[in-house]
């Protein structure tokens, strides 16, 4: 600090102190801009994280199933030409071929965190006079836990899936008048005949989506195989990934490697992904506009400072200060204003986040979602603001450095 920067820093701080009101106003302006950028970044990040958690909390990142049945035209006579076409047909429940051998192969792939076989189909849940259409889901509980974190969604009872037991969605249980420990009859149709089984409810869950809560019944894998007429089968292999944003690339890779239908959560939630991308673009635009305003604000104040300090600059030059030293004086001013504004802005952003967390509530009285300001984001925003302060000072600094000492002193 006592080297080449010591002189520049002392002069820069003196100039800032002499114009206290201007300095205070621009620091407050920078702080407001930094606070807006940091708060908006944290808010959008929290909103996107909450949305993804709710969306992916009840579904897999990747779903592998048997390929669709298609009707293709009969073979034409030689010499006859026709447009090749395929016609979708009514899809029946089909098991993924060789799924038992496929599961360990998928688990060995580095991007995949967990694989869970599932049998799913439609049916009815009966309780006395009440009957509700259901989506019957058969799983191995420990594997399925790694896909959706089922135990964390339990609102009543204890998540167990021993033979003869089932887990129901909260709204479905209310519609049937069922509580934990009650018995429910599950009924399906296989090959034109009804198949039923009585199960005891061990837990009620909130899957985060009311429609799912109203129709989901989870049973052991073997029970679903029996009820849906797929002994030893699995209609779906659910997968959780270590990085959710690699789902599309991995889905394409699996389609090339295996003859199965593979869908990613991004494909199944295309509108959500588009909305998240639009939010990210909007946030980037807001950050850019605010930083431009910060640059213009600092630059305008330093331009005025150059005009006001013209005589002092001339004296400094006459006393031996080089053009480079004068240039650095104003660059240091810009950096100091940017750094002080960043520090104050971060404190303001933290206060805004605290106010949002404690005072903004949903209809249930709970916070809408959790937002935090990661240290990396705070340092990034502060660093950009400080850099903007330096960049804003370049033009005024060059103007000051170019002054003729004799002319500046005479003015």
C-alpha positions as CSV (number, residue, x, y, z in Angstrom):
1,X,0.0,0.0,0.0
2,X,3.0,2.3,0.5
3,X,4.1,1.6,-3.0
4,X,2.5,2.8,-6.2
5,X,-1.0,2.5,-4.8
6,X,-0.4,4.4,-1.5
7,X,-0.3,7.8,-3.0
8,X,-3.3,7.2,-5.3
9,X,-5.4,5.8,-2.5
10,X,-4.7,8.7,-0.1
11,X,-5.6,11.3,-2.8
12,X,-8.6,9.3,-3.9
13,X,-10.0,9.2,-0.4
14,X,-9.3,12.8,0.1
15,X,-11.2,13.7,-3.0
16,X,-14.1,11.5,-1.9
17,X,-14.2,13.1,1.6
18,X,-14.2,16.6,0.1
19,X,-17.3,15.9,-1.9
20,X,-19.1,14.0,0.9
21,X,-22.6,14.6,-0.3
22,X,-21.8,13.5,-3.9
23,X,-19.9,10.5,-2.6
24,X,-22.7,9.5,-0.2
25,X,-25.4,9.8,-2.9
26,X,-23.5,7.7,-5.4
27,X,-22.6,5.0,-2.8
28,X,-26.3,4.8,-1.8
29,X,-27.2,4.6,-5.5
30,X,-24.7,1.7,-6.0
31,X,-26.0,0.0,-2.9
32,X,-29.5,0.2,-4.2
33,X,-28.5,-1.3,-7.5
34,X,-26.5,-4.1,-5.8
35,X,-29.3,-4.9,-3.4
36,X,-31.8,-5.2,-6.3
37,X,-29.5,-7.5,-8.3
38,X,-28.6,-9.7,-5.3
39,X,-32.2,-9.9,-4.0
40,X,-33.7,-10.6,-7.4
41,X,-31.0,-13.3,-8.1
42,X,-31.8,-14.9,-4.7
43,X,-35.5,-14.6,-5.2
44,X,-35.5,-16.2,-8.7
45,X,-33.1,-18.9,-7.6
46,X,-35.3,-19.8,-4.6
47,X,-38.5,-19.7,-6.8
48,X,-36.9,-22.0,-9.4
49,X,-35.5,-24.3,-6.8
50,X,-38.9,-24.5,-5.1
51,X,-40.7,-25.1,-8.4
52,X,-38.2,-27.9,-9.4
53,X,-38.5,-29.5,-6.0
54,X,-42.3,-29.6,-6.2
55,X,-42.2,-30.9,-9.8
56,X,-39.5,-33.5,-9.4
57,X,-40.6,-34.4,-5.9
58,X,-43.2,-36.7,-7.2
59,X,-41.7,-37.9,-10.5
60,X,-38.5,-39.5,-11.8
61,X,-35.8,-37.6,-13.7
62,X,-35.9,-40.3,-16.4
63,X,-38.5,-42.9,-17.2
64,X,-37.8,-46.0,-19.3
65,X,-40.7,-48.0,-20.6
66,X,-41.5,-50.6,-23.3
67,X,-41.8,-49.1,-26.8
68,X,-45.3,-48.3,-28.1
69,X,-47.3,-50.7,-30.1
70,X,-47.7,-49.6,-33.7
71,X,-49.8,-50.8,-36.6
72,X,-47.9,-50.8,-39.8
73,X,-49.3,-51.4,-43.4
74,X,-49.4,-54.8,-44.8
75,X,-46.7,-55.7,-47.4
76,X,-47.6,-54.3,-50.8
77,X,-47.3,-56.2,-54.1
78,X,-44.1,-55.7,-56.0
79,X,-44.1,-52.6,-58.1
80,X,-46.7,-50.9,-55.9
81,X,-45.7,-47.6,-54.2
82,X,-47.3,-46.1,-51.1
83,X,-46.4,-43.6,-48.5
84,X,-45.0,-45.4,-45.5
85,X,-47.1,-44.7,-42.4
86,X,-47.6,-46.1,-38.9
87,X,-50.8,-45.9,-36.9
88,X,-50.8,-45.7,-33.1
89,X,-52.9,-48.4,-31.4
90,X,-54.5,-48.7,-28.0
91,X,-51.6,-49.3,-25.6
92,X,-51.9,-52.3,-23.3
93,X,-49.9,-52.8,-20.1
94,X,-46.5,-54.2,-21.2
95,X,-43.5,-55.1,-19.1
96,X,-40.0,-53.8,-20.0
97,X,-38.2,-56.8,-21.5
98,X,-35.4,-58.1,-19.4
99,X,-35.8,-55.4,-16.9
100,X,-34.1,-57.4,-14.1
101,X,-30.8,-57.5,-16.2
102,X,-31.2,-53.9,-17.3
103,X,-31.4,-52.4,-13.7
104,X,-27.8,-53.2,-12.7
105,X,-26.5,-51.9,-16.1
106,X,-28.3,-48.6,-15.5
107,X,-27.1,-48.4,-11.9
108,X,-23.5,-48.7,-13.2
109,X,-23.8,-45.5,-15.3
110,X,-22.1,-42.6,-13.7
111,X,-24.9,-39.9,-14.2
112,X,-27.6,-42.2,-12.6
113,X,-28.0,-42.0,-8.8
114,X,-30.9,-44.6,-8.4
115,X,-33.1,-46.9,-10.4
116,X,-36.5,-48.2,-9.3
117,X,-38.7,-50.7,-11.1
118,X,-42.4,-50.0,-11.0
119,X,-45.7,-51.5,-12.1
120,X,-48.4,-49.0,-12.6
121,X,-52.0,-49.2,-13.9
122,X,-55.5,-48.1,-13.2
123,X,-58.1,-49.5,-10.9
124,X,-60.6,-48.8,-8.2
125,X,-60.3,-48.3,-4.4
126,X,-63.4,-49.5,-2.5
127,X,-64.4,-48.7,1.0
128,X,-68.0,-49.5,1.9
129,X,-70.3,-47.6,-0.4
130,X,-67.4,-45.3,-1.6
131,X,-65.5,-46.0,-4.8
132,X,-62.7,-44.0,-6.3
133,X,-60.7,-44.4,-9.5
134,X,-57.0,-44.8,-8.7
135,X,-53.6,-45.0,-10.2
136,X,-52.1,-48.2,-8.7
137,X,-48.4,-48.1,-8.2
138,X,-46.3,-51.1,-7.3
139,X,-42.7,-50.4,-6.1
140,X,-39.9,-51.7,-4.0
141,X,-40.0,-49.2,-1.1
142,X,-36.3,-48.8,-0.5
143,X,-35.6,-48.2,-4.2
144,X,-38.6,-45.9,-4.6
145,X,-37.5,-43.9,-1.6
146,X,-34.4,-42.9,-3.5
147,X,-36.5,-41.6,-6.4
148,X,-39.1,-39.4,-4.6
149,X,-38.1,-39.4,-0.9
150,X,-41.5,-41.0,0.0
151,X,-40.9,-41.1,3.8
152,X,-40.4,-37.3,3.9
153,X,-43.9,-36.9,2.4
154,X,-45.7,-38.9,5.0
155,X,-48.3,-36.9,6.9
156,X,-49.8,-39.7,8.9
157,X,-48.6,-43.2,9.8
158,X,-45.4,-44.9,8.9
159,X,-44.3,-45.7,5.4
160,X,-44.2,-49.5,5.2
161,X,-45.0,-51.8,2.3
162,X,-45.1,-55.4,3.7
163,X,-47.4,-57.8,1.9
164,X,-51.0,-56.8,2.3
165,X,-50.2,-53.1,3.0
166,X,-50.6,-49.9,1.0
167,X,-49.8,-46.2,1.2
168,X,-52.5,-43.7,0.0
169,X,-52.6,-40.1,-1.1
170,X,-54.0,-37.8,1.5
171,X,-56.9,-36.5,-0.6
172,X,-57.8,-40.1,-1.7
173,X,-58.0,-41.2,1.9
174,X,-60.3,-38.3,2.7
175,X,-62.6,-39.1,-0.2
176,X,-62.8,-42.7,1.0
177,X,-63.1,-41.9,4.7
178,X,-60.0,-43.9,5.4
179,X,-57.5,-43.5,8.2
180,X,-54.2,-45.2,9.0
181,X,-54.9,-48.8,10.0
182,X,-58.1,-49.1,8.0
183,X,-58.6,-51.7,5.2
184,X,-59.3,-50.8,1.6
185,X,-60.2,-53.1,-1.3
186,X,-58.3,-52.6,-4.5
187,X,-59.9,-53.8,-7.7
188,X,-58.6,-54.1,-11.2
189,X,-59.7,-55.7,-14.5
190,X,-57.4,-58.2,-16.1
191,X,-58.5,-60.1,-19.3
192,X,-62.1,-59.2,-18.8
193,X,-62.3,-60.4,-15.2
194,X,-62.1,-58.5,-11.9
195,X,-59.2,-59.0,-9.6
196,X,-59.3,-57.6,-6.1
197,X,-57.2,-57.5,-2.9
198,X,-57.8,-56.1,0.5
199,X,-54.9,-54.0,2.0
200,X,-54.3,-52.2,5.2
201,X,-53.3,-48.5,5.0
202,X,-50.0,-47.9,6.7
203,X,-49.5,-44.2,5.8
204,X,-51.0,-41.2,4.1
205,X,-48.7,-39.1,2.0
206,X,-48.7,-35.6,0.4
207,X,-47.0,-35.9,-3.0
208,X,-47.1,-32.1,-3.5
209,X,-49.7,-32.2,-6.3
210,X,-53.4,-32.5,-5.2
211,X,-54.4,-34.5,-8.3
212,X,-51.7,-37.1,-7.4
213,X,-52.9,-37.2,-3.8
214,X,-56.4,-37.8,-5.0
215,X,-55.7,-41.0,-7.0
216,X,-52.4,-42.6,-5.9
217,X,-52.2,-45.9,-4.1
218,X,-48.8,-47.4,-3.6
219,X,-48.4,-51.1,-2.9
220,X,-45.6,-53.7,-2.9
221,X,-44.3,-54.5,-6.4
222,X,-45.4,-58.2,-6.2
223,X,-49.0,-57.1,-5.2
224,X,-49.2,-54.7,-8.2
225,X,-47.9,-57.4,-10.5
226,X,-50.7,-59.7,-9.4
227,X,-53.4,-57.1,-9.5
228,X,-52.4,-55.9,-13.0
229,X,-51.7,-59.4,-14.5
230,X,-48.0,-58.8,-15.0
231,X,-46.3,-61.5,-12.9
232,X,-42.6,-60.8,-12.7
233,X,-43.0,-57.6,-14.8
234,X,-42.2,-53.9,-14.5
235,X,-43.9,-51.4,-16.7
236,X,-41.5,-48.6,-15.9
237,X,-38.0,-48.1,-14.7
238,X,-37.7,-44.8,-12.8
239,X,-34.3,-43.1,-12.6
240,X,-32.9,-40.3,-10.5
241,X,-29.9,-38.4,-11.8
242,X,-27.0,-36.7,-10.0
243,X,-27.6,-33.6,-12.2
244,X,-31.2,-33.1,-13.2
245,X,-30.2,-30.9,-16.1
246,X,-28.4,-33.8,-17.9
247,X,-31.7,-35.7,-18.3
248,X,-32.2,-34.8,-22.0
249,X,-28.7,-35.9,-23.0
250,X,-28.9,-39.1,-21.1
251,X,-32.3,-39.9,-22.5
252,X,-30.9,-39.6,-26.0
253,X,-28.0,-41.8,-25.1
254,X,-30.2,-44.5,-23.7
255,X,-32.5,-44.4,-26.8
256,X,-29.5,-45.1,-29.0
257,X,-28.2,-47.9,-26.7
258,X,-31.4,-49.8,-25.9
259,X,-34.7,-50.5,-27.8
260,X,-36.9,-48.8,-25.2
261,X,-38.9,-45.6,-24.9
262,X,-37.1,-43.1,-22.7
263,X,-38.6,-39.8,-21.5
264,X,-36.9,-37.1,-19.5
265,X,-38.5,-34.8,-17.0
266,X,-37.6,-31.9,-19.3
267,X,-39.6,-33.4,-22.2
268,X,-42.6,-34.1,-19.9
269,X,-42.5,-30.6,-18.5
270,X,-41.5,-28.6,-21.6
271,X,-43.7,-25.6,-20.6
272,X,-42.1,-25.5,-17.1
273,X,-38.5,-25.6,-18.6
274,X,-39.5,-22.7,-21.0
275,X,-40.8,-20.7,-18.1
276,X,-37.6,-21.3,-16.1
277,X,-35.4,-20.3,-19.0
278,X,-37.5,-17.1,-19.5
279,X,-37.1,-16.3,-15.8
280,X,-33.3,-16.7,-16.1
281,X,-33.2,-14.5,-19.2
282,X,-35.3,-11.8,-17.5
283,X,-33.1,-11.9,-14.4
284,X,-30.0,-11.5,-16.6
285,X,-31.6,-8.5,-18.4
286,X,-32.5,-6.9,-15.0
287,X,-29.0,-7.4,-13.8
288,X,-27.5,-5.9,-16.9
289,X,-29.8,-2.8,-16.9
290,X,-29.1,-2.2,-13.2
291,X,-25.3,-2.5,-13.7
292,X,-25.5,0.0,-16.6
293,X,-27.3,2.4,-14.4
294,X,-24.6,2.0,-11.7
295,X,-21.8,2.6,-14.3
296,X,-23.5,5.7,-15.6
297,X,-24.1,7.0,-12.0
298,X,-20.5,6.5,-11.0
299,X,-19.2,8.0,-14.2
300,X,-21.4,11.1,-13.9
301,X,-20.2,11.8,-10.4
302,X,-16.5,11.3,-11.3
303,X,-16.9,13.6,-14.4
304,X,-18.2,16.3,-12.1
305,X,-15.3,15.5,-9.7
306,X,-12.8,16.0,-12.4
307,X,-14.2,19.4,-13.3
308,X,-14.3,20.4,-9.6
309,X,-10.8,19.2,-8.8
310,X,-9.2,20.6,-12.0
311,X,-7.0,23.0,-10.0
312,X,-6.0,20.3,-7.5
313,X,-5.1,17.9,-10.4
314,X,-3.0,20.7,-12.0
315,X,-1.1,21.2,-8.7
316,X,-0.5,17.5,-8.3
317,X,0.9,17.3,-11.8
318,X,3.1,20.4,-11.2
319,X,4.4,18.7,-8.0
320,X,5.6,15.7,-10.0
321,X,2.6,13.4,-10.2
322,X,2.6,11.5,-13.5
323,X,-0.3,11.0,-15.8
324,X,-0.5,7.4,-14.7
325,X,-0.8,8.4,-11.1
326,X,-3.6,10.8,-11.8
327,X,-5.3,8.2,-13.9
328,X,-5.1,5.7,-11.0
329,X,-6.4,8.2,-8.5
330,X,-9.8,8.3,-10.3
331,X,-9.7,4.5,-11.0
332,X,-9.2,4.0,-7.2
333,X,-12.1,6.4,-6.6
334,X,-14.4,4.3,-8.8
335,X,-13.2,1.0,-7.1
336,X,-13.8,2.5,-3.6
337,X,-17.3,3.7,-4.5
338,X,-18.1,0.4,-6.0
339,X,-16.8,-1.6,-3.1
340,X,-18.5,0.5,-0.4
341,X,-21.7,0.5,-2.4
342,X,-21.5,-3.3,-2.8
343,X,-21.0,-3.9,1.0
344,X,-23.9,-1.7,1.8
345,X,-26.0,-3.2,-0.9
346,X,-25.3,-6.7,0.4
347,X,-26.5,-5.7,3.8
348,X,-29.7,-4.3,2.3
349,X,-30.2,-7.5,0.2
350,X,-29.9,-9.6,3.3
351,X,-32.5,-7.4,5.1
352,X,-34.9,-7.8,2.1
353,X,-34.4,-11.6,2.1
354,X,-35.1,-11.7,5.9
355,X,-38.2,-9.6,5.5
356,X,-39.5,-11.8,2.6
357,X,-38.9,-15.0,4.6
358,X,-40.6,-13.7,7.8
359,X,-43.4,-11.6,6.5
360,X,-44.5,-13.0,3.1
361,X,-46.8,-16.0,3.7
362,X,-49.0,-18.3,1.7
363,X,-52.6,-19.0,2.3
364,X,-51.6,-21.8,4.8
365,X,-49.6,-19.3,6.9
366,X,-46.2,-20.8,5.9
367,X,-43.5,-19.1,3.9
368,X,-44.0,-19.3,0.1
369,X,-40.6,-20.7,-0.4
370,X,-37.1,-20.5,1.1
371,X,-34.6,-18.0,-0.3
372,X,-31.0,-17.5,0.6
373,X,-28.1,-15.5,-0.7
374,X,-25.2,-17.9,-1.4
375,X,-21.8,-16.6,-0.7
376,X,-20.7,-17.3,-4.3
377,X,-23.6,-15.1,-5.6
378,X,-22.9,-12.3,-3.2
379,X,-19.2,-12.3,-4.1
380,X,-20.0,-12.4,-7.8
381,X,-22.4,-9.4,-7.6
382,X,-20.1,-7.4,-5.4
383,X,-17.2,-8.2,-7.7
384,X,-19.1,-7.1,-10.8
385,X,-20.3,-3.9,-9.0
386,X,-16.7,-3.0,-8.0
387,X,-15.5,-3.8,-11.6
388,X,-18.3,-1.5,-12.9
389,X,-17.0,1.2,-10.6
390,X,-13.5,0.9,-12.1
391,X,-14.9,0.8,-15.7
392,X,-17.1,3.8,-15.0
393,X,-14.0,5.7,-13.9
394,X,-11.9,5.1,-17.0
395,X,-13.3,8.0,-19.1
396,X,-13.1,10.6,-16.3
397,X,-9.7,9.3,-15.3
398,X,-8.3,9.6,-18.8
399,X,-9.7,13.1,-19.0
400,X,-8.0,14.1,-15.8
401,X,-4.7,12.5,-16.8
402,X,-4.8,14.4,-20.1
403,X,-5.0,17.9,-18.4
404,X,-2.2,20.4,-19.0
405,X,-0.9,21.3,-15.5
406,X,-0.3,25.0,-16.3
407,X,-3.7,25.5,-17.8
408,X,-5.5,23.6,-15.0
409,X,-3.8,25.8,-12.3
410,X,-4.8,29.0,-14.1
411,X,-8.5,28.0,-14.3
